[in-house]
Amino acid sequence: MEKEISQQIGKKLMRILMFTLILSAMSVLMFNFVLPEISKAFELTTAQVSWVTSSYTLIYGIGTVIYGKLADRYKLKNLLTFGLLFFAVGSLIGLASQTYWMLLVGRCLQAVGAAAIPATAMIIPLRYFPPEERGSALGTAFVGLAIGSALGPVISALIVSVAHWRWLFCIPLFILFTLPFYRKNLGDDQGDSGKLDWVGGGFLATALTLLLLGVTSGTWWFIITAILILALFIIRICSVTEPFVQPKLFTNKSYTLRLTITFLISGIGFSLYFLSPLLLADVQQLSPSWTGFAMVPAAVASAILGRKGGKLADLKGNSYLYYVASGLLLPCFILLSTFTGISPVFIAIFLIFGHVGQTFMMIAMSNSVSMTLPKEQAGVGMGLLSMLNFIAGGMASGVYGKVVDLGSNDRWNPANIYPNGIIYSNIFLVLATLHVGILLFYYFQFGRAKRKSIKLEG
């Protein structure tokens, strides 16, 4: 009886969480389409205005692991309350901003608060659903992300067409309506509220910040300094009694291997969100608004099929869903590499395969990672997973951007007959090859030798 009540509460929380994730995803994406207007308003360079999105992403990514760590010690509903209120305060500051620094402060405060949301999205399925139903719960979360990704560009275009871009800050305020539901339904579970290693957390945050800056700017001393600080972080967690992250977490081979695979897959999959709009703009010559609409069918398909992917993981195992996802992603990359100059309608169709495949892939990997974690390490373990997803996206965007800027006249895919977009063709061909390599590694690590335990451990 108690188990049934817990699952009913969990299902209610996942519906609320889906709405929260929709607004969160929209907040991440909406400002990408108004950076030119912000640049003109405050007379900024491209590098300066890019901090409106990059600072948000950076704080958002690092904040997820911090909230995950705090969730192992404190009540989740209190952390989420703090986060959503901070999210709202940042939105109000951004709405009232008359200077660039005020706008940037608003975005940073938004990110500090919003980082509680992905941490919550990973922890609720772990606490309220048994392993055999966790895939469906994670699928619901990814549906929210997909719907937000679909609505973000459209809502952004509609608001900017009739009002000032500052009104985009109003959308996240609707998230406050979810707060009473969380306060009512989230339990009072909390772990040991011992001392938190803020020094170790500071080392980790600084190292990741410098690493991202180094990759995106091409400055080597940033990367070298990041490696040195990361070494200090490792020394720190191995030498204090209550480290920010328990070293034994990384001795869990199953966890670390899946975490590494997820990091690589996230970086490869981010190409669909970063390179596709550039391809549509540079090669198909679409305007920003039409580019946004071309991305909508793929996001809608992901939203419709996301829960089905989660149920498939519950019924057939995470490895099975991983192979299905690979069967969708590989054709997408090959088609994008071969038909770079084709009609935008076909590009939009190719992206449906890719976005659904990436959604299935993240459900499979998130679910399988969660099954490798003991309860006392679930928060920080899943927080690290969320953080690495954002870090992978940030690093990948820097690498993809530099490769596109360099350009190439060498056609690596002989099947591609289009004269334009050769560099995009080459990148997608390389990504398809990398995906095959990761697929083979995954099979030999988790598929071939462990078929009997695939349903629960894959």
Secondary structure, DSSP 8 states (H G I E B T S, - for coil): -HHHHHHHHHHHHHHHHHHHHHHHHHHHHHGGGSHHHHHHHHT--HHHHTHHHHHHHHHHHHHHHHHHHHHTTS-HHHHHHHHHHHHHHHHHHHHT--SHHHHHHHHHHHHHHHTHHHHHHHHHHHHHS-GGGHHHHHHHHHHHHHHHHHHHHHHHHHHHHHS-GGGGGGGGGGGGGGHHHHHHHS-----------HHHHHHHHHHHHHHHHHHHHT-HHHHHHHHHHHHHHHHHHHHSSS-SS-GGGTT-HHHHHHHHHHHHHHHHHTHHHHHHHHHHHHTS---HHHHHHHHHHHHHHHHHHHHHHHHHHHHH-HHHHHHHHHHHHHHHHHHHHH-TTS-HHHHHHHHHHHHHHHHHHHHHHHHHHHTTS-GGGHHHHHHHHHHHHHHHHHHHHHHHHHHHHH-----S-TT---SS-HHHHHHHHHHHHHHHHHHHHHIIIIISTTGGGHHHH-
